[in-house]
Structure formats: C-alpha cells, structure tokens
C-alpha cells in the first residue's frame, strides 16, 4: 500500500531560476540528483521534494508543504527565516491566536509564508 512509501511533495513554479534562488539562497536547500528535466529535487529531513516549472504555478490557495521542527529549535528557525527576509502571513481561523506572525493553537506554534510563486509553506512545532 502507499502508506509504505515516503511522499514527494511537488511545488509548481513559473520561473525555475527564481525558485532556485529562493529555495537555495533564501531557505538554504541544496539541489540533489542534479537538475531533473522536470525541475530540481531537494532533500529535507530524510525525504525530498520537487520544484518544477508549470503553467499552473501560484494557483494553490492552501499549505503546499509543512516542516515539523523540534520545539527547542523553533525560535531559532523563525529568527533565521526573518533574517533572510521572510515575511509571515496571518489569516482568520478559529482557534489561532496570533503574535508577531506566529500562530498558536494550544501546544502548536506555526508560521506560514509563500515562495515567489505563491506556494504556501509552513513551519510548526508542538510543545
């Protein structure tokens, strides 16, 4: 069954060079497996994800990819993202309390931000 296999998130982008500058230069990912004809693969926490060119880039209005961070590392990761110019997004949602761009829901802390093509990324940790 599919539950035996690791998923590979795929993020559609309009401009692969601009996306590479963001994922490699801003977020610090390193391209793996070389450049695939359909895009670029990156490793993240033992899994990988694909950034690829598509005419449908920027059409997703929900979280495209989420990173689970240890609670002890959350503040450092958030500070690092801010230092790289990442602006966090807030939105109306029942049960989320916002403070300085960080949403808290019980024991869960999260931030959301977009890549240059509007793919929504999330970083979260639980206490």
C-alpha positions in Angstrom: 0.0 0.0 0.0 1.0 3.6 -0.5 1.4 4.1 3.3 4.7 2.1 2.9 6.3 4.8 0.8 7.6 8.3 1.6 5.7 11.1 -0.3 7.5 13.5 -2.5 5.8 17.0 -2.3 5.9 18.8 -5.6 5.8 22.6 -5.9 4.8 24.3 -9.2 6.8 27.4 -10.1 6.6 29.8 -13.0 10.3 30.6 -13.1 12.7 27.8 -12.1 15.7 30.1 -11.8 13.8 32.5 -9.5 12.6 29.5 -7.5 16.1 28.1 -7.2 17.4 31.4 -5.9 14.6 31.3 -3.2 15.0 27.7 -2.1 18.7 27.6 -2.3 19.7 31.2 -1.5 17.0 32.2 1.0 16.0 28.8 2.6 19.4 27.1 2.3 18.4 23.9 0.4 20.9 22.2 -1.8 19.8 20.7 -5.1 20.2 16.9 -5.3 20.3 14.3 -8.1 21.4 17.1 -10.4 18.8 19.1 -12.3 15.9 16.9 -13.4 14.4 17.7 -16.8 11.2 18.5 -15.0 12.7 20.6 -12.2 15.0 20.3 -9.2 14.9 17.9 -6.2 15.9 19.0 -2.7 16.4 16.9 0.4 14.6 17.8 3.6 14.7 15.7 6.8 15.4 12.4 5.0 12.8 12.9 2.3 12.9 15.0 -0.8 10.6 17.4 -2.7 10.5 18.6 -6.3 10.3 22.2 -7.6 9.2 22.2 -11.2 8.0 24.6 -13.8 4.3 24.6 -14.5 1.7 26.8 -16.2 -0.4 26.2 -13.0 2.1 27.8 -10.6 0.6 30.0 -8.0 -2.9 28.6 -8.2 -2.9 26.6 -4.9 -4.5 28.6 -2.0 -3.6 26.2 0.8 -0.5 25.0 2.5 1.6 23.2 0.0 4.4 21.9 2.3 5.0 21.8 6.0 8.1 21.4 8.1 7.9 19.9 11.5 10.6 21.5 13.8 11.6 20.5 17.3 10.2 23.0 19.8 13.7 23.7 21.1 14.7 24.8 17.5 11.5 26.7 16.6 12.5 30.2 17.7 16.0 29.9 16.1 14.4 28.7 12.8 11.9 31.6 12.8 14.6 34.1 13.6 16.7 32.7 10.7 13.8 33.0 8.3 13.2 36.6 9.3 16.9 37.4 8.8 16.6 36.1 5.3 13.7 38.5 4.6 10.8 36.0 5.0 7.5 37.8 6.0 5.0 35.6 7.8 1.3 35.6 6.7 -1.6 35.6 9.1 -5.2 34.8 8.4 -8.6 34.4 10.1 -9.0 30.9 11.6 -10.9 29.8 14.6 -8.7 28.8 17.5 -5.5 30.5 16.3 -4.0 33.3 18.4 -1.5 35.5 16.5 1.5 37.2 18.0 4.2 38.8 15.7 3.3 36.5 12.8 3.3 33.3 14.9 0.0 31.4 15.3 -0.6 29.4 18.5 -3.2 26.7 18.7 -3.0 25.0 22.1 0.5 23.4 22.2 1.2 24.0 18.5 3.1 27.0 17.2 3.2 27.8 13.4 4.2 30.3 10.8 3.1 30.4 7.2 4.9 32.2 4.3 4.9 32.0 0.5 7.6 31.3 -2.0 7.9 33.7 -5.0 5.2 31.8 -6.9 2.7 31.8 -4.1 3.3 28.2 -2.8 2.4 28.4 0.9 5.0 26.9 3.2 4.5 26.2 6.9 6.9 25.7 9.8 5.4 24.3 13.0 6.3 22.7 16.4 4.4 21.4 19.3 5.4 21.9 22.9 
